[in-house]
Amino acid sequence: MRNRILPQLAGLALLALQLAPGISAAAGPVTMIDPGRADKPGFLVVIEKAGYYRLSGNLKVPDANTTAIEINADNVTLDLGGHAIQGPTRCQQLPAPCWPSGVGNGVHAVGRNGIVIRNGIIQGMGNYGIYLETNSVSLDHIVVNRNGHGGAVFFGGSISNSVAEGNGGDGIFGVDLKVRSNVMRGNQMLGLAAFGRSSFSNNQFKGNNNNAAQTNLKSSAADRNACNTAACQ
């Protein structure tokens, strides 16, 4: 199994580099995040002020119950800089559960607005790769892979040009989502579970939910969503 996992990780890293465009200059000073930080128990990095933040290297989480980055401010842009947030959780082939599971998230925020996350990989978290309780989110050029309970969860906002793969729940879950030009494959549950005023277009789904239903949304031909190489119904 290990021999199969290593090529997958290399492929994901290459995909992330291919996905990530040249990083544009921030509209203000850039605060670099040292991957060696440990701000307080249960959290490696806590962001307390609005601004533009960039990860300067891979951020490694010691256990499944530790959250990598907690955002406690509005109007935060988190640029992973092509790096990875890495946890210890491993997800094998369906239907085996991910292990170890826990409460740690890659990026977490509650009651915040104006959150942007882009340009990197979040994998192996005990809970979710991204969990944002906010109605103003933009996720772009993100890979969420092998996270224990799911890939990305958010409530209101958009995700584009991203990959949700091999997570132990839904690849993407939320309410009032705009889901555009993403790949969702091999997730334990649905590739996309979206509610409210959600829409999706130009996405690719494959092998989710043990090759049963790929998403709970109904697609039209104009939306150009593919489920296992055929148009989603």
C-alpha positions in Angstrom: 0.0 0.0 0.0 2.8 2.4 0.9 4.3 1.9 -2.6 1.0 3.0 -4.1 0.6 6.0 -1.8 4.0 7.6 -2.6 3.3 8.0 -6.3 -0.1 9.4 -5.5 1.5 12.0 -3.3 4.0 12.9 -5.9 1.3 13.2 -8.5 -0.7 15.5 -6.2 2.3 17.7 -5.5 2.9 18.0 -9.3 -0.7 18.7 -9.9 -0.7 21.5 -7.3 2.3 23.1 -9.0 0.6 22.9 -12.3 -2.6 24.4 -10.8 -1.0 27.2 -9.0 -0.6 30.4 -11.2 2.1 32.9 -10.5 1.4 34.4 -7.2 0.2 38.0 -7.6 1.4 40.7 -5.4 -0.8 41.3 -2.3 -2.6 44.6 -2.0 -0.6 45.3 1.1 2.2 43.9 3.3 2.7 40.1 3.3 3.0 38.4 6.6 5.0 35.2 6.2 4.0 32.2 8.3 6.9 30.2 9.7 6.1 26.5 9.5 7.8 26.0 12.8 5.2 27.9 14.8 3.2 26.4 17.6 1.0 29.3 18.9 -1.0 27.5 21.5 -2.1 23.9 22.4 -4.3 22.4 19.7 -3.3 25.0 17.1 -0.1 25.6 15.2 -0.9 29.0 13.8 -3.6 31.5 15.0 -4.3 34.5 12.7 -5.8 37.4 14.8 -5.7 40.3 12.3 -7.0 41.0 8.8 -4.3 40.8 6.1 -2.4 38.8 3.6 -0.6 35.8 4.9 1.7 33.4 3.1 3.1 30.0 4.2 6.9 29.9 3.8 7.2 26.0 3.9 5.3 22.8 4.6 3.3 22.9 7.8 3.3 19.5 9.5 0.6 18.7 12.1 1.8 16.3 14.9 -1.5 14.5 15.5 -5.1 14.1 14.3 -6.5 16.4 16.9 -4.4 19.5 16.1 -5.7 22.2 13.8 -3.0 23.7 11.6 -4.4 27.2 11.1 -7.1 29.0 13.0 -8.5 32.2 11.5 -9.9 34.6 14.1 -10.3 37.7 12.0 -12.3 38.9 9.0 -10.8 39.8 5.6 -7.9 37.3 5.6 -6.1 35.9 2.5 -4.2 32.8 3.2 -1.7 31.9 0.4 -0.2 28.5 0.9 2.5 29.5 -1.5 2.5 26.1 -3.3 3.3 24.3 0.0 1.4 21.7 1.9 -0.4 21.4 5.3 0.3 17.8 6.3 -1.3 15.6 9.0 -0.9 12.0 10.0 -4.3 10.6 8.8 -4.3 8.0 6.0 -7.3 7.0 3.9 -7.1 3.6 2.1 -9.3 2.3 -0.6 -13.1 2.3 -0.2 -14.8 1.3 2.0 -12.1 1.3 4.7 -12.3 4.2 7.1 -9.5 6.8 7.4 -7.3 6.4 10.4 -6.5 8.0 12.8 -9.5 10.3 12.9 -9.7 13.4 15.2 -10.9 16.9 15.5 -8.0 18.7 13.8 -8.7 20.8 10.6 -6.2 22.1 8.1 -7.8 25.6 8.2 -10.6 26.5 10.5 -12.7 29.6 11.1 -16.1 30.3 12.8 -18.2 33.4 12.3 -15.7 35.2 10.0 -16.1 36.9 6.6 -13.9 37.6 3.6 -11.7 34.5 3.8 -9.6 33.6 0.8 -7.5 30.4 0.7 -5.4 29.4 -2.3 -2.3 27.8 -3.9 -1.5 24.6 -2.0 -2.3 21.2 -0.6 -4.1 20.2 2.6 -3.8 16.5 3.4 -4.0 14.0 6.2 -6.0 16.0 8.7 -8.0 14.1 11.3 -11.2 16.0 10.7 -11.6 18.2 7.6 -9.0 19.8 5.3 -10.9 23.1 5.3 -13.8 23.9 7.7 -15.1 27.5 7.5 -18.3 28.6 9.1 -18.6 31.9 7.2 -20.8 33.1 4.3 -18.0 34.8 2.4 -15.3 32.3 1.2 -13.1 32.0 -1.9 -11.1 28.8 -2.4 -8.9 28.6 -5.5 -6.1 26.2 -6.7 -6.4 24.0 -3.6 -5.9 20.2 -3.2 -7.7 18.6 -0.3 -6.6 15.0 -0.1 -7.0 12.1 2.4 -8.6 14.1 5.2 -10.4 12.0 7.8 -14.0 13.3 7.6 -14.0 15.3 4.4 -12.3 17.7 2.1 -13.7 21.2 2.2 -16.7 22.4 4.2 -18.0 26.0 3.9 -21.2 27.9 3.9 -21.5 30.5 1.2 -18.8 31.3 -1.3 -16.9 29.7 -4.2 -14.4 27.0 -4.9 -12.6 26.8 -8.3 -9.7 25.1 -10.1 -9.3 22.7 -7.2 -9.1 19.0 -6.4 -10.9 17.0 -3.6 -9.6 13.4 -3.6 -9.7 10.4 -1.4 -11.3 12.1 1.6 -13.1 10.1 4.3 -16.5 11.8 3.7 -17.7 14.2 1.0 -15.1 15.9 -1.2 -16.9 19.3 -0.9 -19.9 20.0 1.4 -21.8 23.2 2.1 -24.6 25.6 1.5 -25.0 28.4 -1.2 -21.8 27.3 -3.0 -20.5 28.1 -6.5 -18.4 25.2 -7.6 -16.5 25.7 -10.8 -13.8 23.8 -12.7 -12.9 21.3 -10.0 -12.0 17.6 -9.8 -13.7 15.4 -7.2 -12.7 11.8 -7.2 -12.4 8.7 -4.9 -14.1 10.3 -1.9 -15.8 8.0 0.6 -19.1 9.8 0.2 -20.3 12.2 -2.5 -17.9 14.2 -4.5 -20.1 17.3 -3.9 -23.0 17.6 -1.4 -24.4 21.1 -1.7 -27.6 22.7 -0.5 -29.5 26.0 -0.6 -28.7 28.2 -3.7 -25.8 26.2 -4.9 -24.6 25.8 -8.5 -21.9 23.8 -10.2 -20.3 23.9 -13.6 -17.4 22.4 -15.6 -16.5 19.9 -12.8 -15.3 16.3 -13.1 -16.5 13.5 -10.8 -15.1 10.0 -10.7 -15.2 7.1 -8.3 -16.9 8.9 -5.4 -19.4 7.1 -3.1 -18.2 3.7 -4.2 -19.1 4.6 -7.8 -22.7 5.3 -6.9 -24.2 8.8 -7.0 -21.4 11.3 -7.5 -23.3 14.5 -6.3 -26.7 15.4 -4.9 -27.1 18.3 -7.4 -28.8 17.9 -10.7 -26.9 19.0 -13.7 -28.0 20.4 -17.1 -26.1 19.8 -20.3 -25.1 23.5 -20.4 -23.2 23.1 -17.1 -20.8 20.6 -18.6 -20.3 18.5 -15.5 -18.9 15.0 -16.1 -19.8 12.0 -13.8 -17.5 9.0 -14.5 -16.9 10.4 -18.0 -20.6 10.8 -18.9 -22.7 14.0 -18.4 -24.0 14.2 -14.9 -27.8 13.6 -14.8 
